[in-house]
Amino acid sequence: MKRIGILTSGGDCPGLNAALRGVAKAAYEMFDCQIVGIKDGFKGLIYNNTIEMSPQDFSGILTRGGTILGTARTPFKKMRIIGEDNIDKIKCMINTYESLRLDCLVTLGGNGTHKNANLLRENGLNIVALPKTIDNDICGTDVTFGFHSAVDIATEVIDRIHTTADSHDRIMLVELMGHKAGWLTLYAGMAGGADVILIPEIPFDSNQVITALKKRHETKNFSILAVAEGALTIEESILPKKEYKKQRKKLGSLSVSYLLSKKIENELGIETRVTIPGHQQRGGSPSPYDRVLATRFGTYAASLICEDDYGKTVSLIDNKIVATPLEEIAGKLKLVHQNNSIIQSGRSIGISFGD
């Protein structure tokens, strides 16, 4: 009998439960196994907070948002640091793994999770990872589960903003999640018909944004801007993070959208508002696409376990599910390139990216 530990780590997102279900149901079908759920991500592995699970635990969770195992952020940069509690996190995780007599550990998470998973791999543990994040910024896979659900939600927000912006002759900024990668804002902005899309990978000139809005308002009475929370001005992009945040505080807000909205309203004299959907983007039931993708990822992970093929993360490349060595992708971000075909399409229809 194989004993499989499984955890979800980092931010929650739609599709986690679908992936857990995919791993479990396929594993139960393929071989004799016992699945051990680890609560609250790597924190549960450190403190041995676990539960023996049964097939019934994975029933009825395909459409459920969040994660039945709970999750927490355990930063990779703190993993090797022994704090005031005098806990050696790596040693504790290895001890928990061994005390549970696990044959492998399945980790579901984003970039931080993959770095932690690779760290455990380097320390001799058998690891299989699954890529989840609404940011879609994990290298080695064309898409992560959770991303399409978030795009659907963000697009609906933009869709609903159109009518109120039109009714009140306003300029509306919709600030979406994405500190380092702009995939969510790019897709939702395109799908929602935004007039300006601002993402972290393309530092913007606020004067260029205002010029684009001024041109649009020669023929239209309202405008929509899709703004990633990590978007930076050209001036901010050359500064250390602490420095530009310090400057933003002096201007009255850490939010790029609120600062930009003030400038737009002052320059154009048009009523301007900001909407921040926040954690709604990662909540609720997964989209049908993500249910299918998460299930495909989960079942493939079970096949890797069946074959004792460890040290891999499951990836989607050209619509084929494959295994990618963890060490090849851990710690690497997949960012939007300026020559991305979606950006080129956006420019072709007159969308401004602020550059």
N, C-alpha and C positions, 0 to 999 in steps of 0.2 A: 504493500500500500504506500502510495506517495502522500506525503503531508505537505500541503501547499499553504503558505502564508500569503495573505493578500491585504493591501492597504491602499487608501486614497489620500493623496497629500496635496498641499497647496490650496489655491482657491477652488471652491466648488464650481461645477458647471453642468449643464444638461448633458446626459449621456453616461455619467459615471455609473449609475445603477444598471443601465443597459449593458455596459462593458463588464461589470461584475457578474451579471447574469450570464453573459456570453462565455466568460471563462469557466464559471462553475458548471453550467449545464453541459458544455462540451467536455469538460474534464470528467464529469460523472459518466458520460456516455463512452468515453474513450478508454478509461482505465479506473482501477480501484483507487479511490483517494479520500482523504479527509482534508477539508478546507478550514483553515484557522483565520478568522477575521481579526485584523489588528486595528484597534480603535484610534481615531484621531491621527492618522498618518504615522510619520516616523516617531512622533511623541509616544504613541502607543508601543512602538518597538523598543524605545528607550526604557520605558517604565513597565514593560510587560503587561500592558492592558489589552487583553485578547479575549476572544470568545470562539469556542468550537461551533462551527456552523453546520447546518443540515440542508438538504435540497429544498426544503420548504422555505428557508430564509431567502432564497433567490427567486421565489415565485411571486408574480404580481408586481415586479419592480421595473419592468421594461419602460413604462411611461412616466415613472416617478422621477422628479428632479432631485437635485442635491445628491447625497450619498448616505446609504444606510449605515456605513461604517464611521461616519464623521470624518472631519479633516482638520488639519492645522498647518500653519506655515512654520517650517523648521529650516531657517536659512542655512545654506551650504557653508557660508563663510564662518558660521559659528560651530559647525560640527566638530572641528578639531580643538576648539577652545574649551578648557575646563573652567567653569565659572565658579561663583561663590558657593554653589551647591556641591562642589567637588565631584561632579559626575563626569566621567569619561563617556561621552555619548556613543562613540564608536564601539568601545568595549562593551557597553551595556546592550547595544543592538545585536552585536555578535553573540553575547551571552543569551539574550532572549531567543534568537534564532536557534541556537544549539539546545537550549533547555526545552524548547517546543518540539525538538527533533524534526525540524523542517527539512524537506528535500530541496525546496526553492522558495523564493519570495517574489510575488508579483506586485509591482508598484504602478499605480495609475496616477499620472501627474504631468506637470509642465516642465519648464527648464530646470527649476530648482530641484524638483523631484528626480529628474534624470541625472543631475550632478550627484545627488546623494546616492542614487541607485548605483552609479558607476563607482563611487567611493566604496560602497559595500562590496561590489564586484572585485575591486582591487584588493579587498581584504578577505577574499576567498569565498564569498557567499554566492550561491546560484541565483541569478536575477533574471527576470523577464519583465520588461517595462512596456507600458502602453501610453501613447501620447495624447493627453487631453489639455486643452486650453482654448478659451474663447479668442485668444490673441493670434492663434495659428502661426506661432513664431518658432516652432521646434524644427531644427534642421533634420533632413533625412526623410521627411514625409511631406507629401503634397498638401495634406490637410490633416488637422487634428479633430477629434470629436469634441463637440461643444461649440465649435466655431460657427457652423451653419445655423444652429439654433440662435446664437447671439446675433448673427446678421439678420435673421428674421425679425427678432425683437427690435433691434436698432432701426431697421428699415420701417417697421410699423410706427415707431416714434416719429421718424421724419415724415412719413405719410400723413400722420395726424397733425403735425405742425403746419403743413401746407395750408390747410383750410383756415386756421386761425391767423396765420401770417397774411394770407390774402384778404381776409375779412377786415383786418385792422391796418393794412398797408404797412406792415412791419418787416424788419430784418430780424431773422431768428437764427441763433446759433445753437446747435445741438452738440453738446460735448459728450463724446463716447469714450469707452475704455480703450486703453492702449498706451502704456507709458513709453515703450521703446519701439514697438512695431505698429504700423498703421493699417494692417490688413482689414480689421473690422470696420474702421472708419472709411476706408477706400471702397469696400464692397457695399456697405450700407449707404454711403454717400452716392455711389453710382446708381444703386437700385432705387433709392429714394428721390432721385432727381435733384440732388444738391447742386447749387450754383458755384459754391466754393468748397473745396475739400482740403483740409490741412492735416498733414500727418508728420510724425517725428522725423521720418527719413528725408523730408524736403523742407528745410528751414524756410520760413516765409518772411516776406517784406510786407509789413502792414500797409504801406502805401500802395503796393501792387494789389492787395486785397480791396482797398478802398477804390482804386481805379476801376477794378473789375465790377464792383457793385455800382459805381456811378454809371458805368456804361449800361448795365442791365436795367437800371431804373430810368433810363431814357425811354424804355418801351414797356417795362413791367412795374407793378406797384409793390412787389415784395421780393425778398430773397431768402434763401436757406443756405446756411453754412454748416457742414459736417466737420467737427473739430475733434481730433484725438486729444485726450488729456495730456499726452506727452509732446504735443506740437510745440515748437520753439521758433522764435524769431531768428533771423540771421544773426543778430547781435548776441542773442542768448546762446546760440549753438556753439560759440567759440569760448564760452565761459564754463568754469567748473559748476557743477550742479548747485552747490551751496551758495555760490555767488549770485547766480541768476535768481534763485529763490529769495535771497536777501533783497535783491532789487525789486522783485515782485511784491514782497511784503511792504516795501516803502510806497509802492504804487497802490496798495490797498487790497490786493488779492493774490493768492497763489494760483488761481485758475486763469489759464491763458484766455479762456472764452470771455470771462468777465472783464478782463483788461482790454481785450480787443473790442468788445461790445461798446465800452465807453468811448474808445477812440473813434469807432465807426459813427456813433451817435453824435459826437462832437463835430466830426468832420462833415458828415452828410446831413445832419439835422433830421434824420429819420429815426422814429422810435425803434429801439433795438432791445431784444430780450434774449435770455439764455435759458436753455432747458438742459438739465443733466439727469438722464434716466438712471445712472448709477448701477446699483446691484441688480436692478430688474433685468439687465442684460445677461446675467449669469443664472437667473432663477427660472423656475417653472419646468414644465415638461419638455423633453427633447423633441426636436423636429423629427419627422419620419426619416429624413436623410441621416441624422445623427444616430437614430435608433439602429438603422441598418449598419452604418459604419462602425459603431461601438460593438455591435454583435459580431461583425466580421473580424475586428481587432481581437475581441475576446476569444473567439473560437480558434483563431490562429495562435494566440498565446498558449492555449491549451495543447495544441499540436506540438509546439516547441517543447513544452514540459514533457509531453509523452515521449519525445525523442531525446530528452535530456540535453537539449540545445539551449544553453544558457548564455548570459552575458549579452543579450540582444534586446533591442526595442522593436516593437511592431510598427511597420510603416506602410503607407499607401503611396505607391509610385506608378504613375500611368494606369491607375485603377486596378493595380495588382497589389495584393497584400504580400509583403516581404519582411524579412528580418534584417535589421541593421545593427552592427556591433555598437554597443553603448559608447565605447571609447571614441568612436568616430563622430558622435553628435553631442555628447555631453558638454555643456558649457558654450555651445555655439548657437547664436540667434539667427533665425531666418527672417531677414528684413525685406521690405519692399524696395526694389531697385527703381531708379528714375526711368529706366527704359522698359519697365513692366508694360505689357500690352494693354492692361486695363487703364493705366495712366495715360498711355498714348491715345486710347479710345476716348477717354475723358477730355483730353485736350482737343481732340478732333471735333467734339460737339460743344466746345466753348467753356468747359469747366475750368475754373482757375485753381491752381494749386499754390498760389501766393508767391511764386518765384519769378 
